[in-house]
């Protein structure tokens, strides 16, 4: 999968230093993946959820959420938002998920 865009991840972990390891690991795992559908994605990330047009990954022991749009046909993951658990709970991100 092509993950777009790593600079978004880096910008987040520069503000939240403890997020660097979990986000870097998530990025590496996604880059190696060749998921064809949600069932395959959930074999690697069983707690990933679909919300509208977005796929939400729990990262860092449920401390962070990576909100993405996954395009299986083109093997692309677009990072829309990276949020702390508290930011995620406010649900402001949902409007970008259709």
N, C-alpha and C positions, 0 to 999 in steps of 0.2 A: 504494500500500500504506500502511496505517496502521501505523506503528511504535510499539509499546508497550514500553517507555516511555523517552523521552529522558532523564529524570532519572537513570536507571541509567547511561546513557552518560556524562553529566556527572560523576557521582560517580566513575566510573573514571578519566576524564581529569584530574580534580583530584588523583588520586594518581599518575598517570602522565602528566605534562604533554605528552610527545611523542606521546601517543595522541590528543590533541584533534583535530588536523587529519584524520588518517585516519578516526577515528570520525565526525566531523562530515560528512565526505565520504560515508561509507557511509550515514549516516542520510539525507542529501539524495538520494542515488541511489535508495535504497529507497523513499522517499516518492513519488518520481516514477514508479516502476515500476508496471506493471499485469500482473505475471506470472500466468499461468494454470496453470503447472505447472513442474516442476523443469527441464525442458529449456529453457524460456524464461528462468528464473532463471540458468541456467548460461551463457547467451549473454552476460550481463553479468558474472557471477562464475563463470568456468569451473572454479575450484578449490573451489567450494562443495561440500561433501559431506553426504550424509544419513547420520545415525547414529541408528538407532532412529526415534523420532518427531521428531528434531531435524535442523535444517539448520545446518551449521557453516560460517561465513564466515572466510576468512583476511583479516586487515586489517593495514595498515601494513607491507607487505612481509613478511608471514608472521610478524610479531612478536607479533600479538594474534589471538585467536580470539573471535568473537561467536557464541555458542551460542543458537539461536533455535528457535521453533516457528512454521512458516510455514503459514498457513491461506489457501490460494488462493481458495477459494469466498467467503470473507468479506473478502479482501484485507487480512489482518492479519499482522503479524510480531510475535511476542512475544519480547522479549529475556529469555532465561533466565540467561545468564552472560556475562561478558566476562572473558577470562583472558589472562594472558601466555602465551607459548609454554611456559615451564617449568611453570606451573600446569596448563595443558591436558594436558601430557604425563603428569601424575599420574593422569589419567582419573577423578578423583572426581566429575566432572560427569555422567558417563554414566548414573548412577542416575536422573537427572531426565529422561532421554530414553526411558524405557520399554523 
